[in-house]
Structure formats: structure tokens, C-alpha cells
Amino acid sequence: MKDTKMIELLSYVKLSTYRVKVLLALNKQKKLVLASELSKIIDIRITHIGATLKELTDKELACCPNPDVKRGKLYEITEKGKKIANYIES
């Protein structure tokens, strides 16, 4: 990983254990997931999951295909997020 932007993103993710856990959990999902499902999978409070998902979507590491709904937002990892997650797992 030699791209400066990717290195900055990797550093950003690794500065928070929540970001790492959420990104890795998203990477393992084969489908769109709710924040509440991620909360149960990685045993982190839903409020922390919501804030972390917002951070990851702001950095384009995750995306929400239905951002206009108040409840029931779905999330998935982006290609950029997959690269970071795979690097962390290796």
C-alpha cells in the first residue's frame, strides 16, 4: 500500500477500535446490513455503531444506499473500504 491517501485512511481507521471492528464486520457481510445487526455481531452499543458508520461513510469506506430514511438505514462496505479491511486482516 503505497498510495498516500490510502495510507492516511488506514491510519484514520486504525486510530479507533470501533472503526476497525465495524469496517471488518462490514467486510465479512455478503449483504446490506442494519446498524442494529452490526451492533449484535460485534457487541458494541448501537449509538457507537451509528456514529462510526457515519465516520466511515464520510470517508467513503462504507456507503448507505438509502440515506433518506430515518430508520432502517442499510450499509455496505465500498471497494476502498474493502482494500483497507483486507490490509488490516492480512
C-alpha positions as CSV (number, residue, x, y, z in Angstrom):
1,M,0.0,0.0,0.0
2,K,1.9,3.0,-1.3
3,D,-0.8,5.4,-2.1
4,T,-0.7,8.4,0.3
5,K,-4.4,8.8,0.5
6,M,-4.9,5.1,1.3
7,I,-2.2,5.3,4.0
8,E,-4.0,8.2,5.5
9,L,-7.3,6.3,5.5
10,L,-5.6,3.3,7.1
11,S,-4.2,5.5,9.8
12,Y,-7.6,7.1,10.4
13,V,-9.3,3.7,10.7
14,K,-6.7,2.2,13.0
15,L,-6.9,5.2,15.4
16,S,-10.3,3.8,16.6
17,T,-11.0,0.3,17.6
18,Y,-14.7,0.9,16.8
19,R,-13.8,1.9,13.2
20,V,-11.6,-1.2,12.8
21,K,-14.3,-3.5,14.2
22,V,-17.1,-2.0,12.2
23,L,-15.1,-2.0,8.9
24,L,-14.0,-5.6,9.4
25,A,-17.6,-6.7,10.2
26,L,-18.9,-4.9,7.1
27,N,-16.2,-6.7,5.1
28,K,-17.5,-10.1,6.2
29,Q,-21.1,-9.4,5.3
30,K,-22.3,-10.6,2.0
31,K,-25.4,-8.4,2.1
32,L,-26.6,-5.0,3.2
33,V,-26.9,-4.7,7.0
34,L,-28.6,-2.6,9.5
35,A,-26.7,-0.8,12.2
36,S,-28.6,-2.8,14.8
37,E,-27.4,-6.1,13.1
38,L,-23.8,-4.9,13.3
39,S,-24.3,-3.9,16.9
40,K,-25.3,-7.5,17.7
41,I,-22.5,-9.0,15.6
42,I,-19.6,-7.1,17.2
43,D,-21.2,-6.4,20.6
44,I,-20.9,-2.6,20.5
45,R,-23.7,-0.2,21.5
46,I,-25.9,1.0,18.7
47,T,-25.1,4.7,19.4
48,H,-21.4,4.0,18.8
49,I,-22.2,1.9,15.7
50,G,-24.2,4.8,14.3
51,A,-21.5,7.4,14.9
52,T,-18.8,5.0,13.5
53,L,-20.9,4.3,10.4
54,K,-21.3,8.0,9.7
55,E,-17.5,8.5,10.0
56,L,-16.9,5.6,7.6
57,T,-19.4,6.8,5.1
58,D,-18.0,10.3,5.3
59,K,-14.6,8.9,4.3
60,E,-16.2,6.7,1.6
61,L,-15.2,3.4,3.3
62,A,-18.8,2.4,3.7
63,C,-22.0,3.5,1.9
64,C,-25.7,3.8,2.7
65,P,-27.8,3.2,-0.3
66,N,-30.9,4.6,1.4
67,P,-29.7,7.7,3.3
68,D,-33.1,9.5,3.2
69,V,-34.9,7.1,5.6
70,K,-34.9,7.9,9.3
71,R,-35.0,4.3,10.5
72,G,-33.7,1.2,8.8
73,K,-30.7,2.6,7.0
74,L,-28.7,-0.2,5.3
75,Y,-25.0,-0.2,5.0
76,E,-22.3,-2.0,3.0
77,I,-18.6,-1.7,2.5
78,T,-17.1,0.1,-0.5
79,E,-14.2,-1.0,-2.7
80,K,-12.0,1.5,-0.9
81,G,-13.2,0.1,2.4
82,K,-12.5,-3.5,1.3
83,K,-8.9,-2.6,0.5
84,I,-8.4,-1.1,3.9
85,A,-10.1,-4.0,5.7
86,N,-8.1,-6.6,3.7
87,Y,-4.9,-4.8,4.6
88,I,-5.8,-4.8,8.3
89,E,-6.7,-8.5,8.2
90,S,-3.5,-9.5,6.4
